[in-house]
Amino acid sequence: MSTARLTSTRARMATLAPPVRAFLATEAGSAVVLLAATVLALVWANSPWRDAYTTLWHTPAGVTVGPWALELDLQHWVNDAAMAVFFAVVGLEINRELTRGELRDPRAVAVPALGALGGLLVPVLVFVAFNAGTDAVHGWGVVMSTDTAFLVGVLALFGPRCPDRLRLFLLTLAIVDDIGAITAMAVFYTDEVDVVALAVAGVLVLALVGLRARGVWQLAPYVLVGLALWAAVLASGVHATIAGVLVGLLVPTAVPHERRRDAVALHARRFLQDASADRERDAERAGRAAVPTGDRLQRALHPWSAFVVVPLFGLANAGVRLDPATLADAASSRLTIGVAVALVVGNAVGITGAATLALRLGLGDLPGRVRWGHLLGGAVLAGIGFTISLFIAQLAFDDPVLLEQAKIGVLAGSLVAAVAGSLLLRWLGERLPLCSPPQVPAELPPLPWRPPA
């Protein structure tokens, strides 16, 4: 590889911070496992053993400690408990980006943020236009969210070469999008509220704020308060996964004071002088204290969220009957068509239109070599609304027929968005390269002299 090309490659890799690269790599791998779990759920639910699928996820399981008991079926353990880990990771990523990432710079965040706002509002308007006056209109929140794992995974597998800046742009868009979807879920999809339990949850949130204000860097206090907060939110009637978001947003993600990094070197020197168990413990504690608490919690939770929780959620919720009768009903269902069209067309129009308006008003710029065409392709790809869309569908519809039709709409719309967005970005990638041009050395070697013709 030439020196200029090597320098260019290193420059491109340096454009993304290491935590962002790690997050994107994990999400890309998660998309493959999630896709496999989704296919398995669909095959299982349409096989001769489909009754076993339903029976498994409705099996009750619980914990009893003296007079206190908690019992849920397996599907609700996945949706209400395990998914709190997923939402905690989402909250941690939002927290980190707000503290020291892309969301700190108003101009850097303006275009994807306004694009995300368009991607929230326009799909809802499209969905309501299809379902106004029906019982299904309550499910408008189903079309609000972009699935980050599938978005990043499809972009990595089928997107243009060197898509780092486009990935970061779409990740920022998806983060803002998730904020809107989570807010809607907490406000509009809560039926009954227990005021006492909600007050206890409020006290526990203040406890997390206090831990952060005092600069507590150990993970254990945040985890213990977070578990108690999950139980309180579950008892309150608000969806328990909101506790995961709150923990992720309140765990410290700022870089610790320089004196903590200096302490690492001090304890390392002491350990080298005397390799005792006590010195090893002190050096290890100093190293942990020098790393943001949120980064350590995300490192612990993100692999479990990406490779266990999210695929398990797909396996538990994507098992939809796809027999001819069900598909025929879905093909004529305003709910199914509304969800699919809102995901594909609503996101493409909403994100592209709002982001273009932000660019025209001079509120921000597209990063790196991202062009308007890449924005359009990414907007189509953002119509993949799998995880949170299925999640909100479970909250929105008690009628199993409506729930089934909503799920088919989510699956169909996400598939069309993935294929159309991939093809568009591949086509654009050949005409609008995202890679930076090779850097020309400051001093060029002299050309060999040739006599004039």
C-alpha positions, 0 to 999 in steps of 0.5 A: 500500500502506498504512503498516501493511501495508508495515510488516507485510510488512517485518517478515515479511521480517525474520524470516529472515536473508538467508543463509536467504532466499538458501538457500531461494530457491536450493532452490526454483529447484532443485526446478523443474530437478530435476523437469524432469530427473526427467521427462526421465530417466523419458521417456528410459528408457521411450522407444525410445532407452532403451538409449542411456540405460543405455549413456551412464551406464555409459560409463567415464571416468577420469584418469591421472597417471603410475602413478596412475589413477582410472576410474569410469563416468559414473553413479559420477562423478555419484554419488561425485564430483559429489554430494560438492558437494551434501553439502558444501552440506548440511554448510555449511548445518548448520554455519552453523545450528549456529554462528549460526542456528536450531540454536543455541537449544535451544528453537527446535530442540527441536520440529523436531529431535525431529520429525526423529527421529520422521521417521527412526525411524517410517518405518524401522519401517514399512519393516521391518514390510513387508520383515522376513525378505526380502533387501529389509530391508537397504534400510531407509535408503532411507526416512530422508531428506527431500529439501530441494530438493523440500520447499522448492520445493513449499512455495513453489509450492503452500504457504500464503501467507507461509510463511516461518516454516513454511519455516524450521521444515521446513528445520531439520527437514530439516537434522536429518533429513539428519544422521541419514541421512548418519550411517546411510549412513556407518555401515551402507552401507559394505562394506569398509574400507581402514584405511590410506586411512582413516587418511590421511583422518583425518589430512586431517580433522585438517588441516582442524581445524588450518586452522579453529583457526588462523583461516585465511580463504582458501578455497584451503587448505580446497578443496585439503585437501577434494579430497585428503580425497575421494580418501582416503575413496574409496580407503578404501571409505567412500562418498566423499560423506562427504568433502563433509559433513566439509568443510562441517562444518569450514570456519569459519562464525563471523562474523570478528573486528570488526578484519577489518571495520574493515580493510575501511573502512581499505583502502577509504579508501586505495583512494579516495585512490590507485586503484592495482592494489595498493590494489584487491587489498588492499581485495578481500582485506580484504573477503573476510577479513571474510566467514565462509569458509563463507559464501563457499564456500557462495555458490560451491558452492550454485548448482552444487549446486542447478542442476547437480549435483542435476538431473544426479543425478536424470537419472542415477538416476531413469530407471526402466522403467515398462512394464506388467510392471514396474508390475505387479510393483511393485504387488505388491512388499513393497519398493515398497509398504513404501518408499511407505507408509513415506515418506508414512505413516511421516513423517506419523505420526513427525514429527507424533507426536514434535513433538507430544510435544516440545510437550506436554513443554514442550521447545520452541515452534512458531515465529511463527504456525505451528500444529499443523495446519501441522505436520501438513501439513509432516510429510506434505510431508516424505515427499518423499524423493527425492535421498538416498533414491535415493542410498541405494537405489544403495548398498543394492541390488546386485540390479537388480530390487530397485533398480528396485522401490525407485526406483518406491517412492521416486517413488510415495511422493514424488509422493503426499506432495507432492500430499497435503501441498500440498492439506493446506497449501493447505486449512489456509492458508485457515483458519489464516493464517501471515501476521502480522496488520496492525499497528495504528498507535499513534495512530489518526485521530479518527473523524468525528462522527455524530449519534446515530440 
